[in-house]
Amino acid sequence: MTITINNINHQIPQSWNELTLKQQLTIYHILLSNMHGLLPDVAENIATKRIAIAQFLLGLTNTRKWRLDLQSEYGAEDGDTLFIGELDAVARACTDWLFERIEEKEGYPEQYRIEFGLTKTPWPQIEYKNRKSGKKKIWCGPADALANVTIYELGMAFYQFEEYLRTKQIEHLNRLLAILWRPSKPSTPENRRSGYEGDHRLPLLKHEAMIPKRMKKIAGLPKEVKQLLLFWFASCRMKIIEAYPNIFKAPPAAGERVGNDYSWGGVLLSLAGGLVHLDAVAQHTYSNAFTYLSYLEDQRIEQERELLRQRQQQRR
């Protein structure tokens, strides 16, 4: 989107994935100020955030001249009214994609939630120096939208995310990131020929004992970095749930709710250990496992329909 102010064209991103890393960090910091984690915010606070974000994206460090020009042309009162209206229109044009309006309830103020749209991995790699050797170590992160994550890994990650939302204990967030960011597989001819089988990271299965060791390094990451990664994972998680409605269609048996949806980590971990029809299911990407589950669910629904048709025919 192009916005022109004082004859200067400004290109404004229209999604989280289009933002630079600096823009993502800054905007998320603005959004979370005076907010409670990932919870909704009322319209009055959103208006202030919209303006702050628009000023950042447009580089408007001072709107005084804009306001004075309108006051000079239309008078102080009318000029102020026009300035507020124009500023609000520009702010909305810059930020509408950032917010999702929540269905209004009678007696409640208008509310919005942040649009969970960041699926591009902010940090494909995390680097640090080994204290003893001084050598640089690199941990690789998952692909965008968690595309190369196994169903076993996804179950563990969902569980830690949900526990963090429930308890607010930082160790769950540190463990979540230590599950997802892992050392690279060795650069062997076989791995290079196979493209590392779509995942540079060492497997999680049978390497779980190394998670606590990585957690110690993850604990030292800046708070802003971990919060943006939390938002990124929440966005990926929501897209996965939305993509498989016939799997994520009912609450777990206990009916526990976390935030705005159900707690699915335990369910996925159970699936990873219970899908005997898939060979070594825990090592399959979640998309393969979910496609198979979706197929089984479609078959089950079709069988129920067929049984219903047969019963109806027998009654005639």
Residue pairs with C-beta under 8 A, 6 or more apart in sequence:
1 11
1 12
1 14
1 93
2 9
2 10
2 11
2 12
3 9
3 10
3 12
3 58
3 90
3 93
3 94
4 10
5 58
5 60
5 66
5 90
6 66
10 57
10 58
10 59
12 57
12 58
12 93
12 94
13 19
13 23
13 57
14 97
15 97
15 117
16 24
16 98
16 115
16 117
16 118
16 119
16 120
16 235
17 117
17 118
17 119
17 120
19 27
21 122
23 56
23 57
24 118
24 122
24 228
25 224
25 225
25 228
26 56
27 53
27 56
27 98
28 224
28 227
28 228
28 231
29 224
30 49
30 52
30 53
30 56
31 49
31 53
31 98
31 114
32 227
33 49
34 45
35 41
35 45
37 165
37 168
38 113
38 114
38 165
38 231
38 234
38 259
39 113
39 259
40 102
40 111
40 112
40 113
41 49
41 111
41 112
41 113
42 109
42 110
42 111
43 109
43 110
43 111
43 112
44 109
46 99
46 112
47 88
47 91
49 95
50 88
50 91
50 92
50 94
50 95
51 87
51 88
51 91
53 91
53 94
53 95
53 98
54 60
54 90
54 91
54 93
54 94
54 95
55 61
55 63
57 94
58 90
58 94
63 83
63 87
66 83
66 86
66 87
67 79
67 80
67 83
70 79
70 80
70 82
70 83
70 86
71 79
71 80
71 83
72 79
73 79
74 82
97 115
97 117
98 114
98 115
99 112
99 113
99 114
99 115
100 112
100 113
100 114
100 115
101 110
101 111
101 112
102 111
102 112
102 113
104 110
104 111
113 260
114 231
116 231
116 234
116 235
116 238
116 239
117 235
118 228
118 231
118 232
118 235
119 144
119 145
119 232
119 235
119 236
119 239
120 144
120 145
120 232
121 141
121 142
121 143
121 144
121 232
122 228
122 229
122 232
123 141
123 225
123 229
124 140
124 141
125 138
125 139
125 140
125 141
126 138
126 139
126 141
126 181
126 221
127 136
127 137
127 138
127 139
128 136
128 137
128 217
129 135
129 136
129 137
130 136
130 137
137 183
138 183
138 184
139 181
139 182
139 183
139 184
139 201
139 214
140 181
140 182
140 183
140 184
140 200
140 201
141 180
141 181
141 201
142 148
142 149
142 180
142 199
142 201
143 149
143 198
143 199
145 236
145 239
145 240
146 154
146 157
146 233
146 236
146 240
146 286
147 285
147 287
148 198
148 199
148 285
149 157
149 180
149 285
149 286
150 204
150 205
150 272
150 282
150 283
150 284
150 285
150 286
151 268
151 271
151 272
151 281
151 282
151 284
151 285
151 286
151 288
151 289
151 290
152 204
152 205
152 269
152 272
152 281
152 282
152 283
153 179
153 180
153 204
153 286
154 240
154 268
154 286
155 265
155 266
155 267
155 268
155 269
155 270
155 271
155 272
156 179
156 204
156 265
156 269
157 176
157 179
157 180
157 233
157 265
158 237
158 264
158 265
158 268
159 265
159 266
159 268
159 269
160 172
160 173
160 175
160 176
160 179
160 265
161 172
161 176
161 230
161 233
161 234
161 237
161 265
162 258
162 263
162 264
162 265
163 169
163 172
163 265
164 170
164 172
164 173
164 176
164 230
165 258
165 259
166 258
166 263
170 219
171 215
173 226
173 230
174 215
174 218
174 219
174 226
175 211
175 215
176 230
176 233
177 218
177 221
177 226
177 229
178 211
178 212
178 214
178 215
178 218
179 204
179 211
180 233
181 201
181 214
181 218
182 201
182 202
182 204
182 207
182 210
182 214
183 201
183 202
184 196
184 200
184 201
184 202
185 191
185 196
185 199
185 200
185 201
185 202
191 197
198 285
203 283
205 282
205 283
218 226
238 261
240 248
240 286
241 248
241 261
241 264
243 290
244 290
244 293
244 294
246 294
246 297
246 298
247 290
247 293
247 294
247 297
248 262
248 264
251 257
251 262
252 262
252 263
252 264
252 266
252 267
255 262
256 262
256 263
257 263
268 286
271 289
271 293
272 281
272 282
272 289
273 282
275 281
275 289
275 292
275 293
277 292
278 284
278 288
278 289
278 292
281 289
